[in-house]
Amino acid sequence: MTTGQQALMPEYMRDFKCIGAACEDTCCAGWRVSVDRQTLEKYKKVSHSGLRKKFKSEITINPANERTPDHFARMNINQATGNCGFLTDGMCSIQAALGEDYLSETCATYPRVVNMVNGVQEVSTELSCPEAARVALLNPAGIQFSYEPKLTWRNLQISSKFATQNTTNPLANSFWEIRIAAIRIMQDRRYRLEHRFMKLAVLADQIEELRAHKQERSISGFIENFLAELEQGSELNQEAVFPADPEFQLKLLNRILLSILEKKLWNNRRYGECLSDYLAGMQEDNGQNIVELTPYFENIKERYYKPFIEEYEYIFENYIVNYIYSTAFPLTNNRSFFENTCYLGIIYSLLRTQLIGMSAHHGGISVDLVVKLIQSFTKNFEHMQGFRQMVLDICEEEQVNALGPLSLVVMVHSS
């Protein structure tokens, strides 16, 4: 049982240390960095003449309808570089001159994510930081959790607060049962990762059925029975139960990637390189449409992706588990459990598809390439307004809004 002095966190947090100017990406490049009101008031009292001038010219108060105590103002972006106006030679000039205590809550906390669940800190990391991505993704033993001393510094940003006791939200009331079941299913290495994911999707779908029939009180008992049946030889343990459709899969996911390109939805240099690699890899074939392109893509998958993933499947497992934990899944937003599960499955499949296309350009896959893709994708899209809705809209148009169609996109059957 935890106390108010403890925080739940993945054990990889013990190994994370910022590598500063040696990092291959810049924390604040391309992002609108928020400034909380308390920090802004501190800036007004600073005696450092050079920074006093910059605080006036490089910080903009948010419009009244967007202004909150935690997001009261924002750092201006240097239009020539796309970086925060306070970035100098890869380092923050505020931190260099005044120390960490003068950083805004956003800057002081990043890349950590701090949620409060029933008053207890839950700490994890955003995978948009390259070093954080490495420590979170590259542990072959998987992500484990422990209670550690809680974070106590003044300028700590709390991302979200959740109550899972005595609420009217049935998912919140069953939050811990759902979370534990989801992570348990995703870390069951007796089965391939996409197979595990579809079991999670079945769980989400059936819980939504209970909710539709006003049987929310049965959720906890249902989860217990569901997990027991998996251990006792459920037909869900047979991979063939979940259909795959390589042509439909490529059609949908390639459409999303091309939409990103056409709508210019990328501002991160490293993700732009990943997009270029994908396009270069896919254009090495002479196919003019998805029907012609699919055999080429499947050949790349067999040649480069499958040998790699047999050894390094844990990287994507760790990605999904970190997502489940850090977003307080499925309480991530106001959408249904199944819709949030569907979105996660599409993103996992999208990353896999992009990686396969990139492998054709590179002539193989390396651990560094996977980390670069996941890190830059996360940095580009994690906080981009409208991206999730664009993905879900495309899925709706392609009728990927139920268990069967989701399986067609997620599953990759073994040869």
WOVENWO-V288839 format. One record per residue. N is the residue number from 0. RES is the residue in one small letter. PHI is phi in whole degrees, 0 to 359 (NA if undefined). BURIAL is I if it has 9 or more other ideal C-beta (glycine too) atoms within 8 Angstrom, else O. Layout:
((N RES PHI BURIAL) (N RES PHI BURIAL))
//
This chain:
((0 m NA O) (1 t 280 O) (2 t 243 O) (3 g 293 O) (4 q 263 O) (5 q 244 I) (6 a 229 I) (7 l 273 I) (8 m 204 I) (9 p 295 I) (10 e 294 I) (11 y 296 I) (12 m 297 I) (13 r 295 O) (14 d 264 O) (15 f 280 I) (16 k 218 O) (17 c 298 O) (18 i 259 O) (19 g 60 O) (20 a 295 O) (21 a 284 O) (22 c 291 I) (23 e 281 O) (24 d 227 I) (25 t 251 O) (26 c 311 I) (27 c 259 I) (28 a 290 I) (29 g 78 O) (30 w 251 I) (31 r 276 O) (32 v 272 I) (33 s 281 I) (34 v 236 I) (35 d 283 I) (36 r 297 I) (37 q 298 O) (38 t 292 I) (39 l 300 I) (40 e 295 O) (41 k 295 I) (42 y 297 I) (43 k 293 O) (44 k 258 O) (45 v 289 I) (46 s 268 O) (47 h 299 O) (48 s 297 O) (49 g 297 O) (50 l 287 I) (51 r 303 I) (52 k 294 O) (53 k 291 I) (54 f 300 I) (55 k 283 O) (56 s 267 O) (57 e 250 I) (58 i 235 I) (59 t 242 O) (60 i 290 O) (61 n 293 I) (62 p 303 O) (63 a 305 O) (64 n 283 O) (65 e 250 O) (66 r 277 I) (67 t 226 O) (68 p 303 O) (69 d 278 I) (70 h 231 I) (71 f 276 I) (72 a 213 I) (73 r 214 I) (74 m 285 I) (75 n 286 I) (76 i 266 I) (77 n 291 I) (78 q 295 O) (79 a 282 O) (80 t 251 O) (81 g 79 I) (82 n 260 I) (83 c 301 I) (84 g 295 I) (85 f 262 I) (86 l 276 I) (87 t 225 O) (88 d 53 O) (89 g 79 O) (90 m 235 I) (91 c 281 I) (92 s 290 I) (93 i 293 I) (94 q 296 I) (95 a 297 O) (96 a 270 O) (97 l 242 I) (98 g 96 O) (99 e 298 O) (100 d 294 O) (101 y 262 I) (102 l 286 I) (103 s 294 I) (104 e 303 I) (105 t 300 I) (106 c 288 I) (107 a 292 I) (108 t 272 I) (109 y 301 I) (110 p 269 I) (111 r 290 I) (112 v 245 I) (113 v 239 I) (114 n 253 I) (115 m 244 I) (116 v 242 I) (117 n 54 O) (118 g 82 O) (119 v 254 I) (120 q 295 I) (121 e 237 I) (122 v 250 I) (123 s 212 I) (124 t 223 I) (125 e 280 I) (126 l 279 I) (127 s 286 I) (128 c 269 I) (129 p 303 I) (130 e 291 I) (131 a 297 I) (132 a 298 I) (133 r 297 I) (134 v 290 I) (135 a 280 I) (136 l 268 I) (137 l 260 I) (138 n 266 I) (139 p 299 O) (140 a 281 O) (141 g 89 I) (142 i 272 I) (143 q 242 O) (144 f 236 O) (145 s 206 O) (146 y 267 O) (147 e 230 I) (148 p 303 O) (149 k 287 I) (150 l 282 I) (151 t 234 O) (152 w 290 O) (153 r 300 O) (154 n 268 I) (155 l 266 I) (156 q 265 I) (157 i 266 O) (158 s 290 O) (159 s 211 O) (160 k 236 O) (161 f 229 I) (162 a 246 O) (163 t 243 I) (164 q 233 O) (165 n 56 O) (166 t 245 O) (167 t 269 O) (168 n 271 O) (169 p 295 O) (170 l 292 I) (171 a 295 I) (172 n 297 I) (173 s 251 I) (174 f 305 I) (175 w 293 O) (176 e 298 I) (177 i 294 I) (178 r 299 I) (179 i 297 O) (180 a 295 I) (181 a 298 I) (182 i 291 I) (183 r 299 I) (184 i 296 I) (185 m 289 I) (186 q 260 I) (187 d 276 O) (188 r 280 O) (189 r 289 O) (190 y 233 I) (191 r 292 I) (192 l 297 I) (193 e 294 I) (194 h 294 I) (195 r 301 I) (196 f 297 I) (197 m 292 I) (198 k 296 I) (199 l 298 I) (200 a 296 I) (201 v 297 I) (202 l 302 I) (203 a 298 I) (204 d 297 I) (205 q 286 I) (206 i 292 I) (207 e 295 I) (208 e 296 O) (209 l 300 I) (210 r 295 I) (211 a 297 O) (212 h 260 O) (213 k 59 O) (214 q 249 O) (215 e 301 I) (216 r 293 O) (217 s 270 O) (218 i 299 I) (219 s 299 O) (220 g 295 O) (221 f 298 I) (222 i 300 I) (223 e 300 I) (224 n 292 O) (225 f 300 I) (226 l 294 I) (227 a 296 O) (228 e 295 I) (229 l 298 I) (230 e 286 O) (231 q 263 O) (232 g 98 O) (233 s 302 O) (234 e 297 O) (235 l 295 I) (236 n 284 O) (237 q 269 O) (238 e 301 I) (239 a 295 O) (240 v 297 O) (241 f 255 I) (242 p 287 O) (243 a 232 I) (244 d 216 O) (245 p 304 I) (246 e 292 I) (247 f 296 I) (248 q 302 I) (249 l 293 I) (250 k 302 I) (251 l 292 I) (252 l 287 I) (253 n 294 I) (254 r 298 I) (255 i 296 I) (256 l 296 I) (257 l 291 O) (258 s 295 I) (259 i 301 I) (260 l 290 I) (261 e 295 O) (262 k 270 O) (263 k 54 O) (264 l 270 I) (265 w 231 I) (266 n 229 O) (267 n 268 I) (268 r 303 O) (269 r 293 I) (270 y 290 I) (271 g 302 I) (272 e 294 I) (273 c 295 I) (274 l 297 I) (275 s 298 O) (276 d 297 I) (277 y 298 I) (278 l 297 I) (279 a 297 I) (280 g 295 I) (281 m 286 I) (282 q 278 O) (283 e 288 O) (284 d 261 O) (285 n 269 O) (286 g 299 O) (287 q 259 O) (288 n 210 O) (289 i 298 I) (290 v 300 O) (291 e 283 I) (292 l 283 I) (293 t 301 I) (294 p 300 O) (295 y 299 I) (296 f 297 I) (297 e 296 I) (298 n 294 O) (299 i 299 I) (300 k 301 I) (301 e 294 O) (302 r 282 O) (303 y 246 I) (304 y 286 I) (305 k 297 I) (306 p 298 O) (307 f 292 I) (308 i 289 I) (309 e 300 O) (310 e 264 O) (311 y 239 I) (312 e 300 I) (313 y 299 I) (314 i 296 I) (315 f 288 I) (316 e 301 I) (317 n 296 I) (318 y 299 I) (319 i 292 I) (320 v 296 I) (321 n 297 I) (322 y 297 I) (323 i 302 I) (324 y 286 I) (325 s 289 I) (326 t 263 O) (327 a 53 I) (328 f 305 I) (329 p 262 I) (330 l 272 I) (331 t 310 O) (332 n 203 O) (333 n 271 O) (334 r 279 O) (335 s 288 O) (336 f 303 I) (337 f 293 I) (338 e 296 I) (339 n 294 I) (340 t 293 I) (341 c 301 I) (342 y 299 I) (343 l 299 I) (344 g 296 I) (345 i 293 I) (346 i 295 I) (347 y 301 I) (348 s 293 I) (349 l 295 I) (350 l 298 I) (351 r 298 I) (352 t 296 I) (353 q 296 I) (354 l 298 I) (355 i 297 I) (356 g 298 I) (357 m 296 I) (358 s 295 I) (359 a 294 I) (360 h 288 I) (361 h 272 I) (362 g 73 O) (363 g 151 O) (364 i 233 I) (365 s 241 O) (366 v 301 O) (367 d 299 O) (368 l 293 I) (369 v 295 I) (370 v 298 I) (371 k 300 I) (372 l 296 I) (373 i 297 I) (374 q 297 I) (375 s 288 I) (376 f 299 I) (377 t 298 I) (378 k 296 I) (379 n 288 I) (380 f 245 I) (381 e 303 O) (382 h 244 O) (383 m 278 O) (384 q 296 O) (385 g 94 O) (386 f 292 I) (387 r 304 O) (388 q 294 O) (389 m 300 I) (390 v 298 I) (391 l 293 I) (392 d 295 O) (393 i 296 I) (394 c 297 I) (395 e 295 I) (396 e 297 O) (397 e 269 I) (398 q 62 O) (399 v 267 I) (400 n 220 O) (401 a 212 O) (402 l 300 O) (403 g 299 O) (404 p 299 I) (405 l 298 I) (406 s 300 I) (407 l 300 I) (408 v 273 I) (409 v 277 I) (410 m 286 I) (411 v 230 O) (412 h 285 O) (413 s 291 O) (414 s 287 O))
//
